[in-house]
Amino acid sequence: MTLRKILLASTALGAAAVLAGPAFAGSAAATQNEIDTLKMQMEMLQQKLNDLQIQTASDIKGLKGGDATVSLKGGKFSVKSNDGQYEFKLTGRAHFDVATADTDSTLAKYNAGANFRRAEIGASGFFMKDWHYGIAYQFGGSGTDSTGSLKEAFLSYEGFENLALQIGAISLPLTLDYATSSNDITFIERPAAVNMMIGLGSDDGRSAVGATYANNGLFAMAYYTKDRPGNLDPKNSAESDNAVGRLAYAFNLGGESVLHVGASGTHAFHVQGKSGVPASLSLADRPGIRVNDIKYFGATVTNVDSASYYGPELAFASGPFRAQGEYYKYDIKTKLGGGDYSFSSYYVQASYILTGESYKYKDSAAAFKGVSPDNPVGKGGFGAWEIAARYGNSDMNDRSIVGGEEKLTTVGLNWYPNSSVRFMANYIHADEQPTAVTSGNVDIIALRTQFAF
């Protein structure tokens, strides 16, 4: 019997009972048999309703195991099986930058410009619970937009507690700032010290195999890496085998305070030149924004035998305040008695969330999460507002190589209307000394419009 028929029968019996009421009350002919019959019918109806309820619950339970839940929480699309064995997420981001500059006549002019620094689409998730994956494609670029390149495509086994075993094209979380998502970095660009550090063997899409461990504030990773899959970039004149590692620990100081201490390092060996050209390594970076390809400092070492990039990282956060810094050495050994070279770069920065939100630490990457406004626009609030300042110094002079020195001061203001959108404004003052006899200043105003899902 269907639920509809049962409800109709229930209604009919109820109506019959109401209509029969006066007859029972006013007639002595009402017999006990009629009352008993009515009671029996009511009991049968109740039993059918109970049976239907049990069957419906059983049917729903049977469907749940093979069904999936679709979610748009926080504007992020995901599908997850109700048995917890499978998950699929779509991810994307777009970072649009514009900048204008005033350059001293002693330096090459930094031209105004605009570009999509990042325009990415990707997917991540897991299957059979323990097998995780990620794939992302990048269309943005530095100075000019690109036709597209693979950012990452990896497989990870996470069946062991707190341990992930990975293989594929991976963007490794080397250094504190690079372990922070590009959606969450405090300034428009990462510091030069970090950009040069990751260039040896851990930037986007490196062919890699290794493991990461994270538990109760302790983070450790060790990977073997090579060049990017299918890399035919003629500007990259060397390829190598690389050992990449990072060790960090976050001390919980109580409340919302954390002290992060760590170190990162990469050692490149078996360095070989491509197409018969002697191996060379270059160290350089743009002045805090990439709408233009100009680099005012840079060192290139030729006939390279091996290289070691390494250094410490330190951070402290308490509620809406955070400070951090990193210092890196870049040691390069050459062949045939050509001598060894050592360069260095560091930065220090501090930030404060004016609207009172707290900085949150992410154990799985040994880095900080992004700012999420407590009172987003559209829900009665004005979002979150953050101010920040950073100073960086890069010295590329050693022995016969005069690669120049850059002192970069950046002041930033960030507005987070909600957890998916951010507007950034940076004022950058670059004190450049490209050669021993040439120096000058560049003042840049840069803006970024960012959204991510």
C-alpha positions in Angstrom: 0.0 0.0 0.0 1.4 3.4 -1.0 1.7 6.3 1.4 -0.9 8.2 -0.5 -3.5 5.4 -0.1 -2.7 5.0 3.5 -3.2 8.7 4.2 -6.5 8.7 2.2 -7.7 5.7 4.3 -6.6 7.4 7.5 -8.6 10.5 6.5 -11.7 8.5 5.6 -11.6 6.6 8.9 -11.2 9.8 10.8 -14.1 11.3 9.1 -16.2 8.2 9.7 -15.4 8.4 13.3 -16.5 12.0 13.6 -19.7 11.4 11.8 -20.5 8.3 13.8 -19.9 10.1 17.1 -23.4 11.5 17.5 -24.9 8.2 16.5 -23.0 6.4 19.2 -23.9 8.9 21.7 -27.6 9.1 20.8 -28.4 5.5 19.9 -28.5 2.6 22.3 -28.3 0.3 19.2 -24.5 1.0 18.9 -22.9 -2.3 19.7 -19.6 -3.2 21.1 -18.8 -5.1 17.9 -18.8 -2.0 15.8 -16.4 -0.3 18.3 -14.1 -3.3 18.3 -14.1 -3.4 14.5 -13.2 0.3 14.3 -10.4 -0.2 16.8 -9.0 -3.2 14.8 -9.0 -1.1 11.6 -7.1 1.7 13.4 -4.5 -0.8 14.7 -4.0 -2.3 11.2 -3.5 1.2 9.8 -0.9 2.1 12.4 1.0 -1.1 11.7 1.1 -0.3 7.9 2.4 3.2 8.7 5.1 1.7 10.9 6.1 -0.8 8.2 6.3 1.9 5.6 8.5 4.1 7.9 11.0 1.2 8.4 11.1 0.4 4.7 11.7 4.1 3.8 14.5 4.5 6.3 16.1 1.3 5.0 15.9 2.5 1.4 17.5 5.9 2.2 20.3 4.1 4.1 20.9 1.9 1.2 21.2 4.8 -1.2 23.5 6.9 1.0 26.5 4.5 0.6 26.6 5.0 -3.2 25.5 8.6 -3.3 27.5 11.8 -3.2 27.2 15.2 -1.6 27.8 18.3 -3.8 29.0 21.4 -2.0 29.7 25.1 -2.8 30.9 26.0 0.7 32.9 29.2 0.5 32.3 29.4 -3.2 34.4 26.2 -3.7 32.9 23.4 -5.8 33.4 19.9 -4.5 31.8 16.5 -4.8 32.3 13.9 -2.0 31.0 10.4 -1.8 28.9 9.8 1.3 31.1 6.8 2.3 34.1 9.1 2.5 36.1 7.2 -0.1 36.2 9.7 -3.0 36.4 13.5 -3.4 36.8 15.9 -6.3 37.4 19.6 -6.0 37.7 22.3 -8.6 40.1 25.1 -7.9 41.0 28.3 -9.7 42.6 31.7 -9.2 43.2 34.9 -11.2 45.7 37.6 -10.2 45.5 40.8 -12.3 48.3 43.3 -11.8 48.9 46.9 -12.9 51.8 49.1 -12.1 53.4 52.5 -12.8 56.9 53.6 -11.9 59.3 56.6 -11.6 62.9 55.7 -12.5 66.1 57.6 -12.1 67.8 58.5 -15.3 70.8 56.4 -14.3 68.8 53.2 -14.6 66.9 51.5 -17.3 63.3 52.8 -17.3 60.7 50.6 -15.5 57.7 51.0 -17.8 54.1 50.9 -16.7 52.2 47.8 -17.5 49.5 45.3 -16.7 49.2 41.5 -16.9 47.7 38.4 -15.4 50.4 37.3 -13.0 48.4 34.1 -12.5 45.4 32.6 -14.2 45.1 29.0 -13.1 42.6 26.2 -13.2 43.0 22.9 -11.4 41.5 20.0 -9.6 42.3 18.0 -6.5 40.9 15.3 -4.4 41.3 11.6 -3.4 40.1 8.1 -4.3 39.9 5.0 -2.1 40.4 7.5 0.8 44.3 7.2 0.9 45.2 8.1 -2.7 45.4 11.9 -3.2 46.0 13.8 -6.4 46.3 17.3 -7.8 46.6 18.9 -11.2 46.8 22.5 -12.2 47.4 24.5 -15.4 48.8 28.0 -15.4 48.1 30.7 -18.1 49.5 33.8 -16.4 53.2 34.9 -16.4 55.9 37.4 -15.6 56.0 40.4 -17.8 53.7 38.7 -20.4 50.8 36.3 -20.3 51.7 32.7 -21.4 50.0 30.3 -23.7 49.7 27.8 -20.7 52.0 25.5 -18.9 51.6 22.6 -16.4 52.0 23.9 -12.8 51.6 20.5 -11.1 50.3 17.0 -11.6 51.1 14.6 -8.8 49.9 11.5 -7.0 50.2 11.1 -3.2 49.7 8.1 -1.0 48.6 9.1 2.5 47.6 5.8 4.1 50.3 6.2 6.8 49.5 8.5 9.7 50.8 12.0 9.2 53.0 10.9 6.2 52.5 11.7 2.5 54.5 9.9 -0.2 54.4 11.8 -3.5 55.5 11.5 -7.1 54.9 13.7 -10.2 55.3 17.3 -11.1 55.2 19.1 -7.8 55.5 22.6 -6.4 57.3 21.8 -3.2 56.7 23.9 0.0 60.3 25.0 0.4 60.9 28.1 2.5 58.3 29.7 4.7 57.0 32.2 2.1 56.8 29.7 -0.8 54.9 27.3 1.4 52.3 30.0 1.7 49.8 29.9 -1.1 50.0 32.7 -3.7 46.4 33.5 -2.7 47.6 34.2 0.8 51.0 35.9 0.5 51.1 39.3 2.2 52.6 41.3 -0.7 52.0 41.2 -4.4 55.2 39.3 -5.0 57.3 37.0 -2.9 60.7 38.4 -1.6 63.7 38.1 -3.9 65.5 35.9 -1.3 62.7 33.3 -1.7 62.3 33.5 -5.5 66.1 32.8 -6.0 66.1 30.1 -3.4 63.3 28.0 -5.0 64.8 28.4 -8.5 67.5 25.8 -8.0 65.2 22.8 -7.7 61.7 23.3 -6.1 59.7 25.9 -8.1 56.5 25.1 -10.0 56.1 21.7 -11.6 59.4 20.1 -10.8 59.7 16.4 -11.5 59.9 15.1 -8.0 59.6 12.1 -5.7 59.7 12.2 -1.9 57.9 12.4 1.4 56.4 15.0 3.8 55.7 14.5 7.5 53.5 16.8 9.5 52.2 16.3 13.1 51.7 18.5 16.2 53.8 21.4 14.9 56.6 19.4 13.4 57.1 19.5 9.7 59.8 17.7 7.7 60.2 17.0 4.0 62.8 15.4 1.7 62.6 15.1 -2.1 64.7 14.2 -5.1 63.9 16.5 -8.0 64.8 17.1 -11.6 63.8 19.7 -14.2 60.2 20.3 -15.2 58.7 17.6 -17.5 59.4 18.4 -21.1 61.2 21.7 -20.4 62.7 23.0 -23.6 63.3 26.6 -22.3 66.6 27.7 -24.0 67.2 30.2 -21.2 67.7 27.4 -18.7 71.2 26.3 -19.7 71.7 23.7 -17.0 70.0 20.7 -15.5 70.8 18.8 -12.4 69.9 16.2 -9.8 68.6 18.0 -6.7 68.2 17.0 -3.0 65.5 19.3 -1.5 64.7 19.4 2.2 62.9 21.5 4.9 62.5 21.1 8.6 60.3 23.3 10.8 58.6 23.4 14.1 55.8 25.6 15.4 55.8 26.3 19.2 52.4 26.9 20.6 52.8 29.8 23.0 49.2 29.6 24.2 46.1 31.4 23.1 46.6 32.6 19.5 50.4 32.9 19.6 52.8 30.7 17.7 56.6 30.8 17.1 57.8 29.2 13.9 61.5 28.1 13.5 62.8 26.3 10.5 65.4 25.8 7.8 65.3 25.1 4.0 68.0 23.8 1.7 68.7 22.5 -1.8 71.8 20.8 -3.0 72.3 20.4 -6.8 74.7 17.8 -8.1 75.5 16.3 -11.5 75.0 19.8 -12.9 75.2 19.6 -16.7 74.8 22.0 -19.5 72.2 21.5 -22.2 73.1 21.0 -25.9 76.8 21.0 -25.2 76.8 24.4 -23.6 78.8 24.6 -20.2 76.4 24.6 -17.3 75.6 27.9 -15.8 73.4 29.1 -12.9 71.8 32.6 -12.6 70.6 34.5 -9.6 68.3 37.5 -10.2 64.8 38.9 -9.6 62.5 41.7 -10.5 61.9 44.7 -8.2 58.8 43.5 -6.3 56.4 43.4 -9.3 56.4 41.6 -12.6 54.4 43.6 -15.2 57.9 44.4 -16.7 60.8 42.0 -17.3 63.5 44.4 -16.1 66.0 43.0 -13.5 68.4 45.5 -12.0 70.7 43.0 -10.3 71.9 39.5 -11.2 74.8 37.1 -11.1 75.6 34.3 -13.5 78.2 31.6 -12.7 79.5 29.5 -15.6 81.1 26.0 -15.7 79.2 25.0 -12.6 80.0 21.7 -10.8 77.5 21.9 -7.9 75.5 24.3 -5.9 74.0 24.6 -2.4 71.3 27.0 -1.4 70.3 27.1 2.3 69.2 29.2 5.2 66.9 29.7 8.2 63.3 30.9 8.5 61.7 32.5 11.6 58.2 33.8 12.3 56.0 34.9 15.2 52.3 35.5 15.2 49.9 36.5 17.9 46.3 37.4 17.1 46.2 40.1 14.4 50.0 40.6 14.4 52.7 38.6 12.5 56.4 39.1 11.8 58.7 36.8 9.7 62.0 36.7 8.0 64.3 34.4 6.0 68.0 34.5 5.1 69.6 32.5 2.3 73.1 31.8 1.1 73.7 30.7 -2.5 77.0 28.8 -2.7 78.1 27.7 -6.2 81.2 25.5 -7.0 82.8 25.6 -10.4 84.9 23.0 -12.4 88.6 23.1 -13.4 89.7 25.4 -10.6 87.4 28.2 -11.6 86.8 29.1 -7.9 83.7 29.1 -5.7 81.2 31.9 -5.3 78.8 32.8 -2.5 75.9 35.2 -2.6 73.2 36.1 -0.1 69.7 37.6 0.3 67.3 38.2 3.1 64.1 39.9 4.1 62.1 40.9 7.2 58.4 41.8 7.2 55.6 42.6 9.6 51.8 42.8 9.2 48.8 43.7 11.2 45.1 43.1 10.6 43.3 46.3 11.4 39.9 44.6 11.8 41.1 42.2 14.4 41.0 38.8 12.7 43.8 36.4 13.8 46.5 34.8 11.7 46.1 31.0 11.6 48.9 28.5 11.3 48.7 25.5 8.9 50.6 22.5 10.2 50.4 20.5 7.0 52.6 23.1 5.1 54.4 24.8 8.1 53.1 28.1 6.9 50.3 30.6 7.6 46.8 30.6 6.1 45.2 33.6 4.4 43.1 36.2 6.1 39.4 35.3 6.3 37.1 38.3 7.2 34.8 37.8 10.3 32.3 40.3 8.8 32.4 40.1 5.0 30.8 42.6 2.7 27.2 41.7 1.9 26.7 40.3 5.4 26.7 43.5 7.3 30.4 44.1 7.4 33.3 45.8 5.6 35.6 42.8 5.2 39.1 42.6 6.6 41.8 45.2 6.3 45.6 44.5 6.6 48.7 46.7 6.6 52.2 45.4 6.0 55.8 46.5 5.5 58.8 44.5 4.2 62.5 45.2 3.7 64.8 43.0 1.6 68.4 43.0 0.6 70.1 41.0 -2.1 73.9 41.1 -2.6 75.2 39.4 -5.8 78.8 40.6 -5.6 81.6 38.1 -4.9 85.2 38.1 -6.2 85.2 38.6 -10.0 81.4 38.7 -10.3 79.8 42.1 -9.8 76.1 41.2 -10.0 74.9 44.3 -8.1 72.9 44.9 -5.0 69.3 45.7 -4.4 67.6 47.1 -1.3 63.9 46.9 -1.6 61.3 48.5 0.8 57.6 47.6 0.3 54.5 49.0 2.1 51.2 47.3 1.5 47.5 47.7 2.2 45.2 44.7 1.6 41.4 44.6 1.6 39.5 41.3 1.9 35.8 41.9 1.1 35.2 38.1 1.5 37.2 34.9 1.6 37.4 34.7 -2.2 38.3 38.2 -3.3 41.2 40.4 -2.4 42.5 43.9 -3.5 46.2 44.7 -2.9 48.1 48.0 -3.1 51.9 48.1 -2.8 54.3 51.0 -2.8 57.8 49.8 -3.6 61.0 51.8 -3.2 64.0 50.1 -4.9 67.5 51.3 -4.1 69.5 49.7 -7.0 73.3 49.5 -7.6 73.6 47.4 -10.7 77.4 48.0 -11.0 80.2 49.4 -8.8 79.7 52.8 -10.5 76.0 52.9 -11.3 73.2 53.4 -8.9 69.7 54.9 -8.7 66.2 54.6 -7.3 62.9 53.2 -8.7 59.5 54.0 -7.1 56.7 51.8 -8.1 52.9 51.8 -7.3 51.4 48.4 -7.9 47.8 47.1 -7.6 46.4 43.6 -7.7 42.8 42.4 -8.2 42.5 38.8 -7.1 39.8 36.2 -6.8 40.0 32.5 -6.1 37.8 29.5 -5.6 
